[in-house]
């Protein structure tokens, strides 16, 4: 399973493949970090 990102620069089209598992890992770790920081500052 892959996610594709499309970049247009001066009529040159670049299609890159972004693996879903690593994207979800980065997103999940970022959200986990934000929740942790929020709980830390609430105390």
Number of C-alpha atoms within 10 A of each C-alpha: 7 11 11 11 10 9 11 9 7 5 7 8 10 11 11 12 12 13 12 12 12 10 12 11 11 11 12 12 11 12 12 12 12 12 11 11 11 11 10 9 7 6 5
